[in-house]
Amino acid sequence: MFDHFAWATIILALTLLTVSPGVDTLLVLRNASKGGHIDGWLTAFGICMGLFVHASISAAGLSAILLGSATLFAALKLAGASYLIWLGIQSLRAARRSEFDVPDAPRTSRSVPAWTSFREGLLSNVLNPKPIIFYMAFMPQFIDPEHSAALQSLFIAGLHFTIAMIFLGTLASAIEFARSWLQRPRVRSTIDGTTGALLLGFGAHLLLTSADTDQ
């Protein structure tokens, strides 16, 4: 389906997109530090499942509609910005609570339900305009019109899924080794506070970009 150059280009582009710091990395780090590698992996799985949503939208041509309509695209960015701001506020509230934790208090092995970690990862990816723009610009370069665009898009999304799960899953597992240190109230408070501030920053940036689009 793809020649050697196309394979190399696809894998390189997907890898660079995956390892570039962003909301996905922040969420995996935050959830893995709080609930362990299982929470981190579930967050990563939700993020990666969102890639198939973007691939399907791109193949269906809905991305072109979103990018062609300033109103619809601004609405998408507004939804994504609001969600990131909400996550940021939750992290800041968690940082505040951590300040009053007893250092040696016993902790359960999980801090949040499995569905919560998966949902946070899925929504953060689906509501993020960045993957839509990337897939819309990236996919047409490698789609063969003589074959099913949907199958080819989903195949590329499958490659992206594999690369992202390896990277984010490894990151979540690596956090597990330092989890006892990360569970200290002062450290947790610092991580949650920093993550909350960054998420608020990402959300505010999207919000301002959305406002510029409306003008």
PyMOL commands that place a pseudoatom at each C-alpha (Angstrom):
pseudoatom trace, name=CA, resn=MET, resi=1, chain=A, elem=C, hetatm=0, pos=[0.000, 0.000, 0.000]
pseudoatom trace, name=CA, resn=PHE, resi=2, chain=A, elem=C, hetatm=0, pos=[2.892, 2.387, 0.788]
pseudoatom trace, name=CA, resn=ASP, resi=3, chain=A, elem=C, hetatm=0, pos=[6.420, 2.483, -0.634]
pseudoatom trace, name=CA, resn=HIS, resi=4, chain=A, elem=C, hetatm=0, pos=[9.514, 2.563, 1.586]
pseudoatom trace, name=CA, resn=PHE, resi=5, chain=A, elem=C, hetatm=0, pos=[9.779, 6.363, 1.534]
pseudoatom trace, name=CA, resn=ALA, resi=6, chain=A, elem=C, hetatm=0, pos=[6.117, 6.746, 2.441]
pseudoatom trace, name=CA, resn=TRP, resi=7, chain=A, elem=C, hetatm=0, pos=[6.503, 4.271, 5.308]
pseudoatom trace, name=CA, resn=ALA, resi=8, chain=A, elem=C, hetatm=0, pos=[9.488, 6.178, 6.690]
pseudoatom trace, name=CA, resn=THR, resi=9, chain=A, elem=C, hetatm=0, pos=[7.715, 9.532, 6.348]
pseudoatom trace, name=CA, resn=ILE, resi=10, chain=A, elem=C, hetatm=0, pos=[4.527, 8.285, 8.024]
pseudoatom trace, name=CA, resn=ILE, resi=11, chain=A, elem=C, hetatm=0, pos=[6.339, 6.685, 10.957]
pseudoatom trace, name=CA, resn=LEU, resi=12, chain=A, elem=C, hetatm=0, pos=[8.627, 9.701, 11.469]
pseudoatom trace, name=CA, resn=ALA, resi=13, chain=A, elem=C, hetatm=0, pos=[5.753, 12.202, 11.384]
pseudoatom trace, name=CA, resn=LEU, resi=14, chain=A, elem=C, hetatm=0, pos=[3.598, 10.153, 13.760]
pseudoatom trace, name=CA, resn=THR, resi=15, chain=A, elem=C, hetatm=0, pos=[6.506, 9.663, 16.149]
pseudoatom trace, name=CA, resn=LEU, resi=16, chain=A, elem=C, hetatm=0, pos=[7.354, 13.365, 16.250]
pseudoatom trace, name=CA, resn=LEU, resi=17, chain=A, elem=C, hetatm=0, pos=[3.709, 14.250, 16.873]
pseudoatom trace, name=CA, resn=THR, resi=18, chain=A, elem=C, hetatm=0, pos=[3.537, 11.685, 19.685]
pseudoatom trace, name=CA, resn=VAL, resi=19, chain=A, elem=C, hetatm=0, pos=[6.665, 12.682, 21.605]
pseudoatom trace, name=CA, resn=SER, resi=20, chain=A, elem=C, hetatm=0, pos=[6.104, 16.442, 21.356]
pseudoatom trace, name=CA, resn=PRO, resi=21, chain=A, elem=C, hetatm=0, pos=[5.097, 17.726, 24.826]
pseudoatom trace, name=CA, resn=GLY, resi=22, chain=A, elem=C, hetatm=0, pos=[1.435, 18.544, 25.214]
pseudoatom trace, name=CA, resn=VAL, resi=23, chain=A, elem=C, hetatm=0, pos=[-1.801, 17.813, 27.024]
pseudoatom trace, name=CA, resn=ASP, resi=24, chain=A, elem=C, hetatm=0, pos=[-1.540, 14.049, 26.399]
pseudoatom trace, name=CA, resn=THR, resi=25, chain=A, elem=C, hetatm=0, pos=[1.805, 13.804, 28.169]
pseudoatom trace, name=CA, resn=LEU, resi=26, chain=A, elem=C, hetatm=0, pos=[0.602, 15.988, 31.044]
pseudoatom trace, name=CA, resn=LEU, resi=27, chain=A, elem=C, hetatm=0, pos=[-2.487, 13.859, 31.661]
pseudoatom trace, name=CA, resn=VAL, resi=28, chain=A, elem=C, hetatm=0, pos=[-0.559, 10.584, 31.619]
pseudoatom trace, name=CA, resn=LEU, resi=29, chain=A, elem=C, hetatm=0, pos=[2.050, 11.984, 34.015]
pseudoatom trace, name=CA, resn=ARG, resi=30, chain=A, elem=C, hetatm=0, pos=[-0.597, 13.358, 36.355]
pseudoatom trace, name=CA, resn=ASN, resi=31, chain=A, elem=C, hetatm=0, pos=[-2.775, 10.235, 36.472]
pseudoatom trace, name=CA, resn=ALA, resi=32, chain=A, elem=C, hetatm=0, pos=[0.151, 7.809, 36.671]
pseudoatom trace, name=CA, resn=SER, resi=33, chain=A, elem=C, hetatm=0, pos=[1.682, 9.762, 39.557]
pseudoatom trace, name=CA, resn=LYS, resi=34, chain=A, elem=C, hetatm=0, pos=[-1.634, 9.684, 41.447]
pseudoatom trace, name=CA, resn=GLY, resi=35, chain=A, elem=C, hetatm=0, pos=[-2.999, 6.223, 40.666]
pseudoatom trace, name=CA, resn=GLY, resi=36, chain=A, elem=C, hetatm=0, pos=[-0.014, 4.280, 39.374]
pseudoatom trace, name=CA, resn=HIS, resi=37, chain=A, elem=C, hetatm=0, pos=[0.804, 2.822, 35.982]
pseudoatom trace, name=CA, resn=ILE, resi=38, chain=A, elem=C, hetatm=0, pos=[-2.707, 1.372, 35.532]
pseudoatom trace, name=CA, resn=ASP, resi=39, chain=A, elem=C, hetatm=0, pos=[-4.273, 4.833, 35.625]
pseudoatom trace, name=CA, resn=GLY, resi=40, chain=A, elem=C, hetatm=0, pos=[-1.535, 6.057, 33.304]
pseudoatom trace, name=CA, resn=TRP, resi=41, chain=A, elem=C, hetatm=0, pos=[-2.109, 3.239, 30.829]
pseudoatom trace, name=CA, resn=LEU, resi=42, chain=A, elem=C, hetatm=0, pos=[-5.883, 3.740, 30.887]
pseudoatom trace, name=CA, resn=THR, resi=43, chain=A, elem=C, hetatm=0, pos=[-5.399, 7.455, 30.213]
pseudoatom trace, name=CA, resn=ALA, resi=44, chain=A, elem=C, hetatm=0, pos=[-3.033, 6.617, 27.347]
pseudoatom trace, name=CA, resn=PHE, resi=45, chain=A, elem=C, hetatm=0, pos=[-5.532, 4.097, 25.968]
pseudoatom trace, name=CA, resn=GLY, resi=46, chain=A, elem=C, hetatm=0, pos=[-8.284, 6.722, 25.976]
pseudoatom trace, name=CA, resn=ILE, resi=47, chain=A, elem=C, hetatm=0, pos=[-5.997, 9.197, 24.232]
pseudoatom trace, name=CA, resn=CYS, resi=48, chain=A, elem=C, hetatm=0, pos=[-5.042, 6.666, 21.575]
pseudoatom trace, name=CA, resn=MET, resi=49, chain=A, elem=C, hetatm=0, pos=[-8.634, 5.563, 20.955]
pseudoatom trace, name=CA, resn=GLY, resi=50, chain=A, elem=C, hetatm=0, pos=[-9.368, 9.191, 20.125]
pseudoatom trace, name=CA, resn=LEU, resi=51, chain=A, elem=C, hetatm=0, pos=[-7.001, 8.872, 17.165]
pseudoatom trace, name=CA, resn=PHE, resi=52, chain=A, elem=C, hetatm=0, pos=[-9.461, 6.528, 15.438]
pseudoatom trace, name=CA, resn=VAL, resi=53, chain=A, elem=C, hetatm=0, pos=[-12.168, 9.158, 15.885]
pseudoatom trace, name=CA, resn=HIS, resi=54, chain=A, elem=C, hetatm=0, pos=[-10.001, 11.744, 14.126]
pseudoatom trace, name=CA, resn=ALA, resi=55, chain=A, elem=C, hetatm=0, pos=[-9.073, 9.277, 11.371]
pseudoatom trace, name=CA, resn=SER, resi=56, chain=A, elem=C, hetatm=0, pos=[-12.737, 8.442, 10.772]
pseudoatom trace, name=CA, resn=ILE, resi=57, chain=A, elem=C, hetatm=0, pos=[-13.706, 12.123, 10.707]
pseudoatom trace, name=CA, resn=SER, resi=58, chain=A, elem=C, hetatm=0, pos=[-10.883, 12.887, 8.297]
pseudoatom trace, name=CA, resn=ALA, resi=59, chain=A, elem=C, hetatm=0, pos=[-11.843, 10.031, 5.978]
pseudoatom trace, name=CA, resn=ALA, resi=60, chain=A, elem=C, hetatm=0, pos=[-15.474, 11.148, 6.007]
pseudoatom trace, name=CA, resn=GLY, resi=61, chain=A, elem=C, hetatm=0, pos=[-14.498, 14.662, 5.064]
pseudoatom trace, name=CA, resn=LEU, resi=62, chain=A, elem=C, hetatm=0, pos=[-15.967, 16.197, 8.204]
pseudoatom trace, name=CA, resn=SER, resi=63, chain=A, elem=C, hetatm=0, pos=[-12.619, 17.766, 9.026]
pseudoatom trace, name=CA, resn=ALA, resi=64, chain=A, elem=C, hetatm=0, pos=[-12.851, 19.764, 5.820]
pseudoatom trace, name=CA, resn=ILE, resi=65, chain=A, elem=C, hetatm=0, pos=[-16.264, 21.024, 6.928]
pseudoatom trace, name=CA, resn=LEU, resi=66, chain=A, elem=C, hetatm=0, pos=[-14.918, 21.990, 10.357]
pseudoatom trace, name=CA, resn=LEU, resi=67, chain=A, elem=C, hetatm=0, pos=[-11.858, 23.708, 8.926]
pseudoatom trace, name=CA, resn=GLY, resi=68, chain=A, elem=C, hetatm=0, pos=[-13.968, 25.424, 6.285]
pseudoatom trace, name=CA, resn=SER, resi=69, chain=A, elem=C, hetatm=0, pos=[-16.445, 26.811, 8.790]
pseudoatom trace, name=CA, resn=ALA, resi=70, chain=A, elem=C, hetatm=0, pos=[-14.991, 29.359, 11.187]
pseudoatom trace, name=CA, resn=THR, resi=71, chain=A, elem=C, hetatm=0, pos=[-18.035, 29.054, 13.431]
pseudoatom trace, name=CA, resn=LEU, resi=72, chain=A, elem=C, hetatm=0, pos=[-17.919, 25.267, 13.747]
pseudoatom trace, name=CA, resn=PHE, resi=73, chain=A, elem=C, hetatm=0, pos=[-14.170, 25.187, 14.231]
pseudoatom trace, name=CA, resn=ALA, resi=74, chain=A, elem=C, hetatm=0, pos=[-14.346, 27.956, 16.850]
pseudoatom trace, name=CA, resn=ALA, resi=75, chain=A, elem=C, hetatm=0, pos=[-17.060, 25.961, 18.643]
pseudoatom trace, name=CA, resn=LEU, resi=76, chain=A, elem=C, hetatm=0, pos=[-14.806, 22.897, 18.686]
pseudoatom trace, name=CA, resn=LYS, resi=77, chain=A, elem=C, hetatm=0, pos=[-11.906, 24.915, 20.078]
pseudoatom trace, name=CA, resn=LEU, resi=78, chain=A, elem=C, hetatm=0, pos=[-14.187, 26.461, 22.678]
pseudoatom trace, name=CA, resn=ALA, resi=79, chain=A, elem=C, hetatm=0, pos=[-15.293, 22.984, 23.829]
pseudoatom trace, name=CA, resn=GLY, resi=80, chain=A, elem=C, hetatm=0, pos=[-11.686, 21.787, 23.975]
pseudoatom trace, name=CA, resn=ALA, resi=81, chain=A, elem=C, hetatm=0, pos=[-10.545, 24.909, 25.824]
pseudoatom trace, name=CA, resn=SER, resi=82, chain=A, elem=C, hetatm=0, pos=[-13.357, 24.596, 28.352]
pseudoatom trace, name=CA, resn=TYR, resi=83, chain=A, elem=C, hetatm=0, pos=[-12.488, 20.968, 29.031]
pseudoatom trace, name=CA, resn=LEU, resi=84, chain=A, elem=C, hetatm=0, pos=[-8.787, 21.742, 29.528]
pseudoatom trace, name=CA, resn=ILE, resi=85, chain=A, elem=C, hetatm=0, pos=[-9.642, 24.616, 31.867]
pseudoatom trace, name=CA, resn=TRP, resi=86, chain=A, elem=C, hetatm=0, pos=[-11.943, 22.306, 33.834]
pseudoatom trace, name=CA, resn=LEU, resi=87, chain=A, elem=C, hetatm=0, pos=[-9.144, 19.724, 34.127]
pseudoatom trace, name=CA, resn=GLY, resi=88, chain=A, elem=C, hetatm=0, pos=[-6.754, 22.474, 35.220]
pseudoatom trace, name=CA, resn=ILE, resi=89, chain=A, elem=C, hetatm=0, pos=[-9.135, 23.634, 37.948]
pseudoatom trace, name=CA, resn=GLN, resi=90, chain=A, elem=C, hetatm=0, pos=[-9.541, 20.047, 39.162]
pseudoatom trace, name=CA, resn=SER, resi=91, chain=A, elem=C, hetatm=0, pos=[-5.754, 19.672, 39.361]
pseudoatom trace, name=CA, resn=LEU, resi=92, chain=A, elem=C, hetatm=0, pos=[-5.396, 22.925, 41.304]
pseudoatom trace, name=CA, resn=ARG, resi=93, chain=A, elem=C, hetatm=0, pos=[-8.100, 21.791, 43.730]
pseudoatom trace, name=CA, resn=ALA, resi=94, chain=A, elem=C, hetatm=0, pos=[-6.273, 18.469, 44.143]
pseudoatom trace, name=CA, resn=ALA, resi=95, chain=A, elem=C, hetatm=0, pos=[-3.051, 20.392, 44.838]
pseudoatom trace, name=CA, resn=ARG, resi=96, chain=A, elem=C, hetatm=0, pos=[-4.837, 22.367, 47.533]
pseudoatom trace, name=CA, resn=ARG, resi=97, chain=A, elem=C, hetatm=0, pos=[-6.170, 19.196, 49.170]
pseudoatom trace, name=CA, resn=SER, resi=98, chain=A, elem=C, hetatm=0, pos=[-2.733, 17.529, 49.059]
pseudoatom trace, name=CA, resn=GLU, resi=99, chain=A, elem=C, hetatm=0, pos=[-1.283, 20.268, 51.250]
pseudoatom trace, name=CA, resn=PHE, resi=100, chain=A, elem=C, hetatm=0, pos=[-3.384, 18.991, 54.156]
pseudoatom trace, name=CA, resn=ASP, resi=101, chain=A, elem=C, hetatm=0, pos=[-2.731, 15.262, 53.685]
pseudoatom trace, name=CA, resn=VAL, resi=102, chain=A, elem=C, hetatm=0, pos=[-1.047, 13.296, 56.460]
pseudoatom trace, name=CA, resn=PRO, resi=103, chain=A, elem=C, hetatm=0, pos=[2.378, 12.197, 55.129]
pseudoatom trace, name=CA, resn=ASP, resi=104, chain=A, elem=C, hetatm=0, pos=[2.214, 8.627, 56.364]
pseudoatom trace, name=CA, resn=ALA, resi=105, chain=A, elem=C, hetatm=0, pos=[-1.511, 8.036, 55.884]
pseudoatom trace, name=CA, resn=PRO, resi=106, chain=A, elem=C, hetatm=0, pos=[-2.290, 4.688, 54.173]
pseudoatom trace, name=CA, resn=ARG, resi=107, chain=A, elem=C, hetatm=0, pos=[-3.357, 4.971, 50.539]
pseudoatom trace, name=CA, resn=THR, resi=108, chain=A, elem=C, hetatm=0, pos=[-5.400, 2.728, 48.303]
pseudoatom trace, name=CA, resn=SER, resi=109, chain=A, elem=C, hetatm=0, pos=[-3.851, 1.317, 45.149]
pseudoatom trace, name=CA, resn=ARG, resi=110, chain=A, elem=C, hetatm=0, pos=[-6.193, 3.374, 42.933]
pseudoatom trace, name=CA, resn=SER, resi=111, chain=A, elem=C, hetatm=0, pos=[-7.209, 7.008, 43.298]
pseudoatom trace, name=CA, resn=VAL, resi=112, chain=A, elem=C, hetatm=0, pos=[-9.903, 7.259, 40.613]
pseudoatom trace, name=CA, resn=PRO, resi=113, chain=A, elem=C, hetatm=0, pos=[-12.257, 4.857, 38.787]
pseudoatom trace, name=CA, resn=ALA, resi=114, chain=A, elem=C, hetatm=0, pos=[-10.878, 3.238, 35.634]
pseudoatom trace, name=CA, resn=TRP, resi=115, chain=A, elem=C, hetatm=0, pos=[-13.543, 4.908, 33.497]
pseudoatom trace, name=CA, resn=THR, resi=116, chain=A, elem=C, hetatm=0, pos=[-12.463, 8.361, 34.705]
pseudoatom trace, name=CA, resn=SER, resi=117, chain=A, elem=C, hetatm=0, pos=[-8.882, 7.924, 33.501]
pseudoatom trace, name=CA, resn=PHE, resi=118, chain=A, elem=C, hetatm=0, pos=[-10.018, 6.517, 30.150]
pseudoatom trace, name=CA, resn=ARG, resi=119, chain=A, elem=C, hetatm=0, pos=[-12.627, 9.270, 29.693]
pseudoatom trace, name=CA, resn=GLU, resi=120, chain=A, elem=C, hetatm=0, pos=[-10.162, 12.062, 30.489]
pseudoatom trace, name=CA, resn=GLY, resi=121, chain=A, elem=C, hetatm=0, pos=[-7.732, 10.739, 27.907]
pseudoatom trace, name=CA, resn=LEU, resi=122, chain=A, elem=C, hetatm=0, pos=[-10.405, 10.214, 25.249]
pseudoatom trace, name=CA, resn=LEU, resi=123, chain=A, elem=C, hetatm=0, pos=[-12.045, 13.611, 25.632]
pseudoatom trace, name=CA, resn=SER, resi=124, chain=A, elem=C, hetatm=0, pos=[-8.761, 15.515, 25.812]
pseudoatom trace, name=CA, resn=ASN, resi=125, chain=A, elem=C, hetatm=0, pos=[-7.804, 14.034, 22.440]
pseudoatom trace, name=CA, resn=VAL, resi=126, chain=A, elem=C, hetatm=0, pos=[-11.181, 14.187, 20.681]
pseudoatom trace, name=CA, resn=LEU, resi=127, chain=A, elem=C, hetatm=0, pos=[-11.783, 17.809, 21.726]
pseudoatom trace, name=CA, resn=ASN, resi=128, chain=A, elem=C, hetatm=0, pos=[-8.289, 18.910, 20.725]
pseudoatom trace, name=CA, resn=PRO, resi=129, chain=A, elem=C, hetatm=0, pos=[-8.233, 20.711, 17.326]
pseudoatom trace, name=CA, resn=LYS, resi=130, chain=A, elem=C, hetatm=0, pos=[-4.529, 19.905, 16.853]
pseudoatom trace, name=CA, resn=PRO, resi=131, chain=A, elem=C, hetatm=0, pos=[-5.066, 16.258, 15.782]
pseudoatom trace, name=CA, resn=ILE, resi=132, chain=A, elem=C, hetatm=0, pos=[-7.871, 17.324, 13.408]
pseudoatom trace, name=CA, resn=ILE, resi=133, chain=A, elem=C, hetatm=0, pos=[-5.575, 19.809, 11.663]
pseudoatom trace, name=CA, resn=PHE, resi=134, chain=A, elem=C, hetatm=0, pos=[-2.739, 17.255, 11.562]
pseudoatom trace, name=CA, resn=TYR, resi=135, chain=A, elem=C, hetatm=0, pos=[-4.873, 14.445, 10.175]
pseudoatom trace, name=CA, resn=MET, resi=136, chain=A, elem=C, hetatm=0, pos=[-6.542, 16.722, 7.641]
pseudoatom trace, name=CA, resn=ALA, resi=137, chain=A, elem=C, hetatm=0, pos=[-3.174, 17.928, 6.338]
pseudoatom trace, name=CA, resn=PHE, resi=138, chain=A, elem=C, hetatm=0, pos=[-1.381, 14.596, 6.725]
pseudoatom trace, name=CA, resn=MET, resi=139, chain=A, elem=C, hetatm=0, pos=[-3.818, 11.949, 5.532]
pseudoatom trace, name=CA, resn=PRO, resi=140, chain=A, elem=C, hetatm=0, pos=[-4.381, 13.143, 1.927]
pseudoatom trace, name=CA, resn=GLN, resi=141, chain=A, elem=C, hetatm=0, pos=[-0.636, 12.902, 1.232]
pseudoatom trace, name=CA, resn=PHE, resi=142, chain=A, elem=C, hetatm=0, pos=[-0.744, 9.123, 1.541]
pseudoatom trace, name=CA, resn=ILE, resi=143, chain=A, elem=C, hetatm=0, pos=[-4.294, 8.123, 0.602]
pseudoatom trace, name=CA, resn=ASP, resi=144, chain=A, elem=C, hetatm=0, pos=[-4.539, 6.131, -2.632]
pseudoatom trace, name=CA, resn=PRO, resi=145, chain=A, elem=C, hetatm=0, pos=[-7.813, 7.155, -4.333]
pseudoatom trace, name=CA, resn=GLU, resi=146, chain=A, elem=C, hetatm=0, pos=[-8.047, 3.710, -5.940]
pseudoatom trace, name=CA, resn=HIS, resi=147, chain=A, elem=C, hetatm=0, pos=[-8.563, 2.108, -2.531]
pseudoatom trace, name=CA, resn=SER, resi=148, chain=A, elem=C, hetatm=0, pos=[-10.834, 2.726, 0.449]
pseudoatom trace, name=CA, resn=ALA, resi=149, chain=A, elem=C, hetatm=0, pos=[-9.967, 6.041, 2.096]
pseudoatom trace, name=CA, resn=ALA, resi=150, chain=A, elem=C, hetatm=0, pos=[-11.568, 4.874, 5.344]
pseudoatom trace, name=CA, resn=LEU, resi=151, chain=A, elem=C, hetatm=0, pos=[-9.477, 1.706, 5.570]
pseudoatom trace, name=CA, resn=GLN, resi=152, chain=A, elem=C, hetatm=0, pos=[-6.264, 3.563, 4.737]
pseudoatom trace, name=CA, resn=SER, resi=153, chain=A, elem=C, hetatm=0, pos=[-7.022, 6.282, 7.298]
pseudoatom trace, name=CA, resn=LEU, resi=154, chain=A, elem=C, hetatm=0, pos=[-7.783, 3.707, 9.983]
pseudoatom trace, name=CA, resn=PHE, resi=155, chain=A, elem=C, hetatm=0, pos=[-4.584, 1.843, 9.118]
pseudoatom trace, name=CA, resn=ILE, resi=156, chain=A, elem=C, hetatm=0, pos=[-2.505, 5.000, 9.619]
pseudoatom trace, name=CA, resn=ALA, resi=157, chain=A, elem=C, hetatm=0, pos=[-4.412, 5.672, 12.850]
pseudoatom trace, name=CA, resn=GLY, resi=158, chain=A, elem=C, hetatm=0, pos=[-3.513, 2.110, 13.906]
pseudoatom trace, name=CA, resn=LEU, resi=159, chain=A, elem=C, hetatm=0, pos=[0.174, 2.905, 13.391]
pseudoatom trace, name=CA, resn=HIS, resi=160, chain=A, elem=C, hetatm=0, pos=[-0.266, 6.107, 15.391]
pseudoatom trace, name=CA, resn=PHE, resi=161, chain=A, elem=C, hetatm=0, pos=[-2.092, 4.148, 18.108]
pseudoatom trace, name=CA, resn=THR, resi=162, chain=A, elem=C, hetatm=0, pos=[0.804, 1.679, 18.387]
pseudoatom trace, name=CA, resn=ILE, resi=163, chain=A, elem=C, hetatm=0, pos=[3.504, 4.368, 18.528]
pseudoatom trace, name=CA, resn=ALA, resi=164, chain=A, elem=C, hetatm=0, pos=[1.573, 6.488, 21.036]
pseudoatom trace, name=CA, resn=MET, resi=165, chain=A, elem=C, hetatm=0, pos=[0.719, 3.540, 23.309]
pseudoatom trace, name=CA, resn=ILE, resi=166, chain=A, elem=C, hetatm=0, pos=[4.367, 2.464, 23.412]
pseudoatom trace, name=CA, resn=PHE, resi=167, chain=A, elem=C, hetatm=0, pos=[5.553, 5.978, 24.273]
pseudoatom trace, name=CA, resn=LEU, resi=168, chain=A, elem=C, hetatm=0, pos=[2.820, 6.950, 26.733]
pseudoatom trace, name=CA, resn=GLY, resi=169, chain=A, elem=C, hetatm=0, pos=[2.657, 3.469, 28.265]
pseudoatom trace, name=CA, resn=THR, resi=170, chain=A, elem=C, hetatm=0, pos=[6.416, 3.459, 28.839]
pseudoatom trace, name=CA, resn=LEU, resi=171, chain=A, elem=C, hetatm=0, pos=[6.097, 6.892, 30.423]
pseudoatom trace, name=CA, resn=ALA, resi=172, chain=A, elem=C, hetatm=0, pos=[3.340, 5.652, 32.743]
pseudoatom trace, name=CA, resn=SER, resi=173, chain=A, elem=C, hetatm=0, pos=[5.366, 2.586, 33.741]
pseudoatom trace, name=CA, resn=ALA, resi=174, chain=A, elem=C, hetatm=0, pos=[8.466, 4.682, 34.394]
pseudoatom trace, name=CA, resn=ILE, resi=175, chain=A, elem=C, hetatm=0, pos=[6.480, 6.896, 36.766]
pseudoatom trace, name=CA, resn=GLU, resi=176, chain=A, elem=C, hetatm=0, pos=[5.592, 3.791, 38.798]
pseudoatom trace, name=CA, resn=PHE, resi=177, chain=A, elem=C, hetatm=0, pos=[9.202, 3.392, 39.967]
pseudoatom trace, name=CA, resn=ALA, resi=178, chain=A, elem=C, hetatm=0, pos=[9.102, 6.821, 41.592]
pseudoatom trace, name=CA, resn=ARG, resi=179, chain=A, elem=C, hetatm=0, pos=[5.515, 6.593, 42.809]
pseudoatom trace, name=CA, resn=SER, resi=180, chain=A, elem=C, hetatm=0, pos=[6.356, 6.320, 46.524]
pseudoatom trace, name=CA, resn=TRP, resi=181, chain=A, elem=C, hetatm=0, pos=[8.208, 9.632, 46.253]
pseudoatom trace, name=CA, resn=LEU, resi=182, chain=A, elem=C, hetatm=0, pos=[5.501, 11.130, 44.045]
pseudoatom trace, name=CA, resn=GLN, resi=183, chain=A, elem=C, hetatm=0, pos=[2.837, 10.235, 46.630]
pseudoatom trace, name=CA, resn=ARG, resi=184, chain=A, elem=C, hetatm=0, pos=[4.373, 12.534, 49.236]
pseudoatom trace, name=CA, resn=PRO, resi=185, chain=A, elem=C, hetatm=0, pos=[1.882, 15.337, 49.924]
pseudoatom trace, name=CA, resn=ARG, resi=186, chain=A, elem=C, hetatm=0, pos=[4.269, 18.177, 49.088]
pseudoatom trace, name=CA, resn=VAL, resi=187, chain=A, elem=C, hetatm=0, pos=[5.415, 16.492, 45.866]
pseudoatom trace, name=CA, resn=ARG, resi=188, chain=A, elem=C, hetatm=0, pos=[1.842, 15.647, 44.843]
pseudoatom trace, name=CA, resn=SER, resi=189, chain=A, elem=C, hetatm=0, pos=[0.767, 19.192, 45.575]
pseudoatom trace, name=CA, resn=THR, resi=190, chain=A, elem=C, hetatm=0, pos=[3.591, 20.558, 43.412]
pseudoatom trace, name=CA, resn=ILE, resi=191, chain=A, elem=C, hetatm=0, pos=[2.803, 18.177, 40.533]
pseudoatom trace, name=CA, resn=ASP, resi=192, chain=A, elem=C, hetatm=0, pos=[-0.943, 18.848, 40.657]
pseudoatom trace, name=CA, resn=GLY, resi=193, chain=A, elem=C, hetatm=0, pos=[-0.371, 22.590, 40.926]
pseudoatom trace, name=CA, resn=THR, resi=194, chain=A, elem=C, hetatm=0, pos=[2.080, 22.665, 38.021]
pseudoatom trace, name=CA, resn=THR, resi=195, chain=A, elem=C, hetatm=0, pos=[-0.122, 20.416, 35.889]
pseudoatom trace, name=CA, resn=GLY, resi=196, chain=A, elem=C, hetatm=0, pos=[-3.176, 22.532, 36.702]
pseudoatom trace, name=CA, resn=ALA, resi=197, chain=A, elem=C, hetatm=0, pos=[-1.403, 25.752, 35.749]
pseudoatom trace, name=CA, resn=LEU, resi=198, chain=A, elem=C, hetatm=0, pos=[-0.184, 24.242, 32.457]
pseudoatom trace, name=CA, resn=LEU, resi=199, chain=A, elem=C, hetatm=0, pos=[-3.623, 22.852, 31.601]
pseudoatom trace, name=CA, resn=LEU, resi=200, chain=A, elem=C, hetatm=0, pos=[-5.151, 26.251, 32.314]
pseudoatom trace, name=CA, resn=GLY, resi=201, chain=A, elem=C, hetatm=0, pos=[-2.499, 27.772, 30.059]
pseudoatom trace, name=CA, resn=PHE, resi=202, chain=A, elem=C, hetatm=0, pos=[-3.271, 25.362, 27.215]
pseudoatom trace, name=CA, resn=GLY, resi=203, chain=A, elem=C, hetatm=0, pos=[-6.986, 26.008, 27.660]
pseudoatom trace, name=CA, resn=ALA, resi=204, chain=A, elem=C, hetatm=0, pos=[-6.544, 29.790, 27.740]
pseudoatom trace, name=CA, resn=HIS, resi=205, chain=A, elem=C, hetatm=0, pos=[-4.421, 29.627, 24.582]
pseudoatom trace, name=CA, resn=LEU, resi=206, chain=A, elem=C, hetatm=0, pos=[-7.136, 27.667, 22.777]
pseudoatom trace, name=CA, resn=LEU, resi=207, chain=A, elem=C, hetatm=0, pos=[-9.760, 30.064, 24.100]
pseudoatom trace, name=CA, resn=LEU, resi=208, chain=A, elem=C, hetatm=0, pos=[-7.869, 33.109, 22.830]
pseudoatom trace, name=CA, resn=THR, resi=209, chain=A, elem=C, hetatm=0, pos=[-7.275, 31.428, 19.470]
pseudoatom trace, name=CA, resn=SER, resi=210, chain=A, elem=C, hetatm=0, pos=[-10.985, 30.685, 19.242]
pseudoatom trace, name=CA, resn=ALA, resi=211, chain=A, elem=C, hetatm=0, pos=[-11.782, 34.334, 20.001]
pseudoatom trace, name=CA, resn=ASP, resi=212, chain=A, elem=C, hetatm=0, pos=[-9.408, 35.476, 17.250]
pseudoatom trace, name=CA, resn=THR, resi=213, chain=A, elem=C, hetatm=0, pos=[-11.148, 33.148, 14.802]
pseudoatom trace, name=CA, resn=ASP, resi=214, chain=A, elem=C, hetatm=0, pos=[-14.516, 34.724, 15.570]
pseudoatom trace, name=CA, resn=GLN, resi=215, chain=A, elem=C, hetatm=0, pos=[-13.251, 38.204, 14.765]
for i in range(1, 215): cmd.bond("trace and resi %d" % i, "trace and resi %d" % (i + 1))
show_as sticks, trace
zoom trace
